[in-house]
């Protein structure tokens, strides 16, 4: 009981997965930006008021589904261009960590708007982004990999102590919410597949990889023509999806489960072309790899410093400290 209370108390003091959740923000912003960039040349045809889906039909769909989209405000081409490019800039700002949570919220609004404008080209990653980005708003996802202006810190110092005390618990709540959401996605998908006859008899991968939209020429054929690869891939997929949450619950297995998940979704991106969905899932998996990412970044920094020192020594250049001393004296 004491151990349980100690763990609960720790959740109010120590923020979880700062590096991981910051990586999640970066990758989700990148996925949004790439969606805009990939459709940029055809933006008017795909999303414009005179595009493949007429503006009147689109507005009717918005009203029927009782949702919203900034693209439904006006059928002006100028309005469309402004909204599209602002959304693109917001996604880029989130990727580079500019603007903090307000810009992340703006990015979510623009992303929702453009996804609602053309739902036929989505690959499933949009549904996860809808849910995860509001959870990210609770977290300190700008604590790493971002350009800080110091404004948020100044505002935070002016807030009452009682409100500032909720920052860490809310951050941890957001991280745990994302973790639970990912586990639900895996378990639901796995249990749904278990009920299918093709997944039960080990042949589902054969039919999936023969769908024209999900075919990688020259590679898909080699896989679905090999009985062993089809059988192994089908059952491995179901087992992984169903038991992923168990791997996450065990601390020693957690990083391995996350790495396996990343490999699984990279394969989906390569073989099936569902890049947006795969990268969105990978972004969420990063919260389980916060320590590994931190260690990798620290090792990279040390290795880069070592290489730089050797290069300076080989060229006969002075060390940075000794070189900077005269400059400091002259500045004074």
N, C-alpha and C positions, 0 to 999 in steps of 0.2 A: 504493500500500500504506500509506504514511504517513497519507494522508487517511482511509483506512478505519479505521486504528487510532485516529486522532484522534476520529472520529465515535463509535466504540465507547466510547472513554474518556469522551467527553462524556455518554454515557448514564448513567454512574455518578456524574456530578457535578451535572448540571443537570436538574432535574425538568421533564418535558414536560407541556404542556397542563393546568396547574393550574386555570385558570379554566374550560376546557372540560369537564374531568372533574368538576369541582364542579357545573357546570350539568347534567351527565348525572345526577348523584346527585339533584339537586333535581327534575328532570323525572320520573325513575323513581319517586321517592317520591310525586310528585303523581299519576302514573298509578295507582299502587297505592291511594292514598287515594280517587281518583275511582271506582275499581272498587267499593270498599266503599260509598261514598256513593250511587252510582247504584243499588245493590241494597239499600239500607238498609231501605226500607219493605217490601220483599218478602224480607228476609233469612231469615226462618223458613221460608218456602215454598221458597226456592231452596237454602238450606244447612242448615236446621234438621234435627234428628233425625226429625221427623215431616213433613218436606218432600216435594217431588215425587220425590226419590230417597230411598227409605227407608234408615234407618241401617244395617240388617242387610245390604242389598244393597251399600251403600257400603263397609262393612267387608270384605265378601267381595271386592270389586274391589281394595281396597287390598292384601289378602293375595295375590291373584292376580298383581298387578303388582309385588309385592315392593317397595313404597314405603311412605311414612308420611304421616300427616296428624294434626294435633292434634285434629281433629274426630272422629277414630276412637277417641279415648281413652275417651269416655263418651257415652252417649245422653241425658244429662241436658240439659234446656233451659237450666239455669243455667250449666253448663259451656260450652254453645254460645255463650251471650250473652257470657260472660267472654272466651272466645277471640276471638270476632268483634270485640268492642270494643277489646281489647288490640291486635289486628292493625291496626285502624283508627288507633289512637293511635300505633303504631309507624310506620306509613306517614306520618302527619302529622309525627312527630318527624324522620324522614329528610328530608322536604321542607324543613323549616325548619333543618335542621342541628343538631339537639339529640341529644346522647348519643354521637356519634362512631361508630366502626366496630362496637362491640358492639351498638348499636341497629340498625345496618344489617344485621348478621347476624340479629338477632331478626326484623327486618322480612322478610328472605328466608324464614325458617322459617314465619312466619305466612302469607306470600304463597303459598308452595308448598302449605301446608295447605289454604287456601281454594280454590286452583285445582284441587287434587286432589278436593275435595269436589264440584265441579260442572264437569266438563270439557266439557260440551256447549255452554256459552255462551261459550267462549273464542274469541279471534280470531287467535291465532298470536303475539301479543306476549308471551304468557306464556312460551313456549319461549325467546325471546331474554332475557327477564328472568331466567329460571333460570340462564342461562349468564353473563350480564354482571355481575350483582350480586356473585357470588364474585370476579370479576376486580376489581371496584371496591374490594373489601376490601384489595387489595394497594396501592391508590393513596392519595394524600393528597387525597381527594375532599371533605374537610371544611376544606380550607385557605381556601376562599372561600364566601360565601353561607351562613354558619353562625354559631351562637351558641356561642362557645367559653368553657368554664369554666376553662381552663388546666390541667385535671387531666391530659390526655394529655401536655402538655408536661412537667409535673412527673414523670410516670411515665417519659417518654422520657429525661429527664436522669439518672434513676437506673439506666438500663440500661447494660450494658457498651458501650464504644466500638465493639467489633466488630459488635454487633447494630445499633447506631444507624447504622453505616456502610452497612447494607443497605437503609435506608429509601428512598433515591433510586433505586437499581437496581430494587427491588421495585415502586416506583411506576411507573417507566418500563416495566417488564415488564407491569404491569397495563394501562397505556394502550395499548401495542403489541398486547397480546392482544385488547383490545376492537376495535382497528382491524382486525386480521386477521379476527376473527369477523365483523365487518360486511362486509368484502370477500368473505368466503366466502358469506355470505347472498346478496349481490348476484349473484355469479358463478354460484352454484348455481341460483338462481332464473332467471337469464337463460339459462343453457345448457339448463335444463329446458324453458323456453318455446320455445327454438329448435327443439326436436325436435317440437313440436306443429304439426299441419297448419294449424290456425286462426291460429296466430301466423306461420306461414310465408306464408300467402296474405293476411295483413293484415286479417283479419275478426274476430279474437279479441275486440276491444273491443266489437264489436256484440253478441256473445252474453253477455259479462260484464255489461254494463250493463243487460241485459234480465232478469237474475236478480232476482226480487222483493226479496230481502234486500239487494241492492246497488243499489237504484234510488232516485234522488233525484227525486221528482215534478216535472215541468215542465222539468227540466234534462237528465236522462238521455235523455229522448226526443229532445231537440234535438240531442244528440251522436250517438246511434246511428242517427238518420235522416239524418245528413250523412256521405256516403261519404268525403269528404276528411278529416274529423276522425277517423273510425274508422280509416282507413288510416294516417294520420300518427301517431295516438296508439298504435296497435298496434306499429308499427315503432320509434317513438321509445322506447317502454318497453323493448323487447328490447335496442336499441343502448345505452341508458343503463345497464341492469343489467349487461351483459357488459363494458362498457368503464369502469365506475365505478372499479375498482381502479387502472387506468392513470392516471386523473385524480388519484387520491389520491397516487400515487407521484411525480408532478411537483409540486414545491412551489408554482409559480405557478398551477397549475390546481386545487390542492387546495381552496381556499376556494370556488371556483366549482362544483366537483363536489359539495361539501357543501351549498351553497345549492340546487343543482339537486335533490339528494336530499331536502332538506327540503320544497321545493316539490312534488316528486313525492308525498311521503307526506301532505302537507297535502291534496292533491287526492284521495288515497285516503280520507282521513278525511271529506272533504266529500261526495264522490260515492258512496262505497261504505259509509260508516258504520262503518268499521273503525278507530275512534278510538284504542282501546288499542294496537293494533298500530302505527298510524301514529306516535303520540307516543313509543312505545318506540324506534322506529327514529330519530326526530328526536333523541331524547335521546342516542343513541349517536353521531349525526352531529356533535354539539356538540364532541366531542374534536378535530375537524378545524378548528374555528372559534375556538380559544382566543384567538389574537391579535386576531381581528376583534371578539370579544366584549369583550376588554380595552379595545381602542380605542374601541368604542362606549360603554362605561361611563365611560371617561375623558372623552369628548366630552360625554356627558350631564351629568357632574359639573360640567364647566367651564361648560356652557350654563346649568345651574340656578344656579350661583353668579353668573353674569353677570346673569341675570334678577333674582335676589334683590338684587344690588347696585343695579340700575337702579330697582327698586321702592322700595328704601330711599331712594335719592337723590330720586326723584319725590315721596315723602311727606315728605321733609325729615328722615328719621330719621338718627341718627348711625351711623357704621360700627361693625361688631361689636367691633373691637379697642378703640376708644375707649369704647364702652359698657360693656365688660367690665372696664375698668381700675378704676373706683371700687368695683365689686363685689369685686374681688380685694383691694383695700386694706382694705375693711371686713371681709372674711373674716379677714385677718391680724390 
